[in-house]
Amino acid sequence: MDLESPFRPRGPLDEADAIAQLTDGEIDVIGLMPWSSNRTFLVDVHGDQIIQAVYKPARGERPLWDFPPGLYRREVATYELSHQLGWDLVPPTVRREGPLGEGSLQLFVTADFEQHYFTILEEPAHHPALQRLCILDIIANSTDRKGGHCLLDADGHVWAIDNGLTFHHDFKLRTVIWDWADEPIPTDILDDVAALLDAGLADGLGQQLDPVEREAALTRARTIVQSGSFPVDPSGRRYPWPLV
């Protein structure tokens, strides 16, 4: 490992193996991640190989007036929503006990950190993933989808991180993704959302939310299917700050 960098290369890892190791592996804390509003840690997780993850313990959360404690549960819920939809947008994320108490543990994504939503958008090949992310964020009610929360890895895969401010029962959407406003949502995306409505929220998702939050998420999903169009922001105020 490069002594000047805390980041560790890893071999191939499929989603199921990642979840298993994140759930059961021994955690060693490397240090605090920079530029985080809450205490967020880079950790090594030991298993068949050493993988790295981002650990967000509940005790490191800064209290918010509009969200109850336990933002880490919303990190897990957003992964579970992405997983249930089959969209592979959120890195594998689990809820577990760690060195600083219960929190979320998310597989660390090695990415080009010069890239963000606005640069990724320049490549049309990434538009299907970004359109899915737009709809994911509506169902999850993301209140803080900044451009820098969109990553592009070496394989050209788009990932969405920093998902703690989600699933509020009041509609609080704030996002940078408005580029397809009022355009028809592709049929395959609508079909995936309709399938989620038919099945109901999976246990791994529903267990992270209270009953009102679960029903609000399903209501937003129904609205997407019924409208068939990407959302419009007539107010011009549903943007996070800063944008990146």
Helices and strands as residue ranges (DSSP letters): H 15-24, E 26-32, E 41-46, E 51-57, G 58-60, H 71-85, E 93-98, E 101-107, H 117-120, G 124-126, H 127-140, G 147-149, E 150-152, E 158-160, H 187-199, H 203-206, H 211-227
